[in-house]
């Protein structure tokens, strides 16, 4: 069970990084794809769930894309690359911390 949590966490962090890479390569298409895949004003639980899961998997990269939206087209990939490197560092730190908690739980709680 704990290994499944590790795999899910790694999958979420890796999908964010891959979306960053796609934003660097094909910015406009990926921004439109994210906006097309979410509901602008969710009114029921289904729409809210779709928005939550989409933000969970791709939200950080989309947020960074919104931050660089007004930059010039040749500077946008440079800013997104900087955000990507920052994200990778924070993702590794986050994974290590959560993995340490999971290892502790695995050794001491789930005997």
Residue frames as qw, qx, qy, qz and C-alpha x, y, z in Angstrom:
[[0.000, 0.885, 0.466, 0.000, 0.00, 0.00, 0.00],
 [0.288, -0.815, 0.101, 0.492, 2.79, 2.42, 0.87],
 [0.426, -0.133, 0.600, 0.664, 4.57, 1.60, -2.36],
 [0.229, 0.651, 0.647, 0.323, 1.40, 2.54, -4.23],
 [0.136, -0.945, -0.183, 0.234, 1.43, 5.96, -2.53],
 [0.410, -0.543, 0.400, 0.615, 5.08, 6.41, -3.58],
 [0.378, 0.215, 0.701, 0.565, 4.27, 5.49, -7.18],
 [0.099, 0.836, 0.526, 0.121, 1.26, 7.84, -7.26],
 [0.250, -0.881, 0.016, 0.401, 3.30, 10.71, -5.82],
 [0.412, -0.327, 0.551, 0.648, 6.12, 10.12, -8.31],
 [0.323, 0.470, 0.709, 0.415, 3.59, 9.97, -11.13],
 [0.001, -0.934, -0.351, 0.074, 1.99, 13.27, -10.14],
 [0.313, -0.774, 0.232, 0.500, 5.36, 15.02, -9.78],
 [0.429, -0.099, 0.668, 0.600, 6.59, 13.59, -13.10],
 [0.283, 0.664, 0.636, 0.272, 3.42, 14.61, -14.94],
 [0.085, -0.949, -0.113, 0.282, 3.87, 18.19, -13.72],
 [0.361, -0.564, 0.475, 0.571, 7.45, 18.19, -15.01],
 [0.405, 0.213, 0.741, 0.491, 6.42, 16.73, -18.37],
 [0.167, 0.859, 0.482, 0.047, 3.72, 19.38, -18.71],
 [0.226, -0.838, 0.159, 0.471, 6.39, 22.02, -18.03],
 [0.404, -0.228, 0.658, 0.594, 8.46, 20.59, -20.89],
 [0.299, 0.542, 0.712, 0.331, 5.46, 20.64, -23.20],
 [0.011, -0.940, -0.255, 0.227, 4.74, 24.24, -22.21],
 [0.306, -0.634, 0.389, 0.594, 8.29, 25.16, -23.18],
 [0.328, -0.002, 0.766, 0.553, 7.92, 23.46, -26.57],
 [0.082, -0.440, -0.650, -0.615, 4.29, 24.20, -27.54],
 [0.019, -0.106, -0.498, 0.861, 3.09, 26.88, -25.14],
 [0.435, 0.049, -0.075, -0.896, -0.11, 28.09, -26.76],
 [0.635, -0.056, -0.678, -0.364, -1.47, 24.62, -27.52],
 [0.455, -0.162, -0.796, 0.364, -0.94, 23.34, -23.98],
 [0.089, 0.106, 0.386, -0.912, -2.45, 26.44, -22.38],
 [0.567, 0.019, -0.270, -0.778, -5.55, 26.06, -24.55],
 [0.599, -0.067, -0.792, -0.097, -5.69, 22.34, -23.79],
 [0.223, -0.147, -0.731, 0.628, -5.70, 22.98, -20.03],
 [0.286, 0.149, 0.189, -0.928, -8.36, 25.66, -20.30],
 [0.604, 0.029, -0.525, -0.599, -10.45, 23.41, -22.54],
 [0.558, -0.071, -0.823, 0.080, -10.17, 20.53, -20.06],
 [0.169, -0.247, -0.664, 0.685, -11.41, 22.46, -17.02],
 [0.070, -0.770, -0.598, -0.212, -14.63, 24.22, -16.14],
 [0.203, 0.473, -0.125, 0.848, -14.32, 28.01, -15.67],
 [0.383, -0.325, 0.342, -0.794, -17.05, 28.25, -13.02],
 [0.306, -0.068, -0.949, -0.031, -17.79, 24.79, -11.59],
 [0.514, -0.317, 0.013, -0.797, -21.33, 24.42, -10.33],
 [0.921, -0.250, -0.057, -0.293, -21.58, 20.76, -9.24],
 [0.691, -0.542, 0.473, 0.071, -19.40, 18.10, -7.64],
 [0.859, 0.289, 0.315, 0.281, -18.47, 16.51, -10.97],
 [0.411, 0.835, -0.030, 0.365, -17.09, 19.76, -12.39],
 [0.338, -0.853, 0.355, -0.178, -15.25, 20.53, -9.16],
 [0.857, -0.260, 0.424, 0.133, -13.73, 17.04, -9.13],
 [0.757, 0.517, 0.186, 0.355, -12.54, 17.39, -12.72],
 [0.136, 0.915, -0.172, 0.340, -10.98, 20.77, -11.93],
 [0.589, -0.699, 0.396, -0.083, -9.31, 19.43, -8.79],
 [0.891, -0.051, 0.388, 0.230, -7.80, 16.38, -10.52],
 [0.615, 0.681, 0.095, 0.387, -6.63, 18.41, -13.49],
 [0.080, -0.913, 0.266, -0.298, -5.02, 20.97, -11.18],
 [0.776, -0.504, 0.378, 0.022, -3.45, 18.17, -9.14],
 [0.858, 0.126, 0.360, 0.343, -1.80, 16.67, -12.19],
 [0.540, 0.459, 0.245, 0.661, -1.00, 19.78, -14.28],
 [0.161, -0.934, -0.319, -0.013, -1.75, 22.81, -12.11],
 [0.487, -0.671, 0.138, 0.541, 1.72, 24.03, -11.17],
 [0.441, 0.029, 0.526, 0.726, 2.88, 24.11, -14.78],
 [0.101, 0.731, 0.550, 0.392, -0.29, 25.89, -15.85],
 [0.328, -0.893, -0.179, 0.251, 0.21, 28.46, -13.08],
 [0.476, -0.441, 0.333, 0.684, 3.75, 29.09, -14.33],
 [0.333, 0.362, 0.617, 0.614, 2.38, 29.41, -17.85],
 [0.066, -0.894, -0.425, -0.125, -0.03, 32.09, -16.65],
 [0.446, -0.756, 0.025, 0.478, 2.84, 33.94, -14.95],
 [0.367, -0.314, 0.486, 0.728, 4.81, 34.19, -18.20],
 [0.438, 0.630, 0.635, 0.089, 1.82, 34.83, -20.47],
 [0.164, 0.972, 0.113, -0.126, 2.60, 38.53, -20.94],
 [0.445, -0.577, 0.471, 0.497, 6.32, 37.99, -21.63],
 [0.435, 0.618, -0.433, -0.492, 7.71, 38.19, -25.14],
 [0.962, 0.160, -0.076, -0.210, 7.63, 34.96, -27.14],
 [0.677, 0.454, -0.499, 0.295, 11.42, 34.47, -27.09],
 [0.073, -0.473, 0.623, -0.619, 11.71, 35.08, -23.31],
 [0.808, -0.236, 0.045, -0.538, 8.80, 32.81, -22.38],
 [0.927, 0.060, -0.365, 0.060, 10.75, 29.52, -22.78],
 [0.389, 0.399, -0.546, 0.625, 13.61, 30.91, -20.70],
 [0.410, -0.378, 0.365, -0.746, 11.29, 31.84, -17.83],
 [0.919, -0.109, -0.079, -0.371, 9.53, 28.49, -18.07],
 [0.769, 0.251, -0.514, 0.284, 12.88, 26.69, -17.99],
 [0.056, 0.403, -0.548, 0.731, 13.74, 28.57, -14.81],
 [0.692, -0.247, 0.201, -0.648, 10.39, 27.59, -13.30],
 [0.927, 0.092, -0.342, -0.123, 11.04, 24.00, -14.39],
 [0.529, 0.312, -0.619, 0.491, 14.41, 23.86, -12.62],
 [0.256, -0.330, 0.464, -0.781, 12.90, 25.38, -9.50],
 [0.844, -0.112, -0.026, -0.524, 10.02, 22.91, -9.68],
 [0.827, 0.182, -0.524, 0.090, 12.38, 19.94, -10.06],
 [0.238, 0.322, -0.645, 0.651, 14.34, 20.97, -6.97],
 [0.475, -0.209, 0.363, -0.774, 11.15, 21.46, -4.93],
 [0.884, 0.026, -0.244, -0.397, 9.65, 18.22, -6.24],
 [0.666, 0.219, -0.657, 0.279, 12.71, 16.23, -5.21],
 [0.017, -0.257, 0.599, -0.758, 12.66, 17.79, -1.74],
 [0.680, -0.114, 0.119, -0.714, 8.93, 17.13, -1.41],
 [0.875, 0.098, -0.437, -0.183, 9.32, 13.52, -2.55],
 [0.468, 0.254, -0.703, 0.471, 12.19, 12.92, -0.12],
 [0.257, -0.227, 0.497, -0.797, 10.24, 14.35, 2.81],
 [0.806, -0.030, 0.010, -0.590, 7.08, 12.40, 2.06],
 [0.799, 0.211, -0.563, 0.010, 9.12, 9.26, 1.37],
 [0.195, 0.296, -0.717, 0.600, 10.82, 9.64, 4.77],
 [0.542, -0.135, 0.361, -0.747, 7.42, 9.85, 6.45],
 [0.882, 0.121, -0.241, -0.387, 6.26, 6.78, 4.53],
 [0.598, 0.288, -0.701, 0.261, 9.39, 4.83, 5.50],
 [0.122, -0.250, 0.641, -0.716, 8.82, 5.78, 9.14],
 [0.731, -0.023, 0.159, -0.663, 5.20, 4.65, 8.95],
 [0.833, 0.236, -0.464, -0.185, 6.19, 1.44, 7.19],
 [0.477, 0.270, -0.736, 0.398, 8.78, 0.51, 9.81],
 [0.008, -0.098, 0.659, -0.746, 7.00, 1.62, 12.98],
 [0.557, 0.084, 0.254, -0.787, 3.25, 1.66, 12.43],
 [0.870, 0.242, -0.162, -0.399, 2.50, -1.01, 9.83],
 [0.291, -0.516, 0.804, -0.039, 4.31, -4.00, 11.31]]
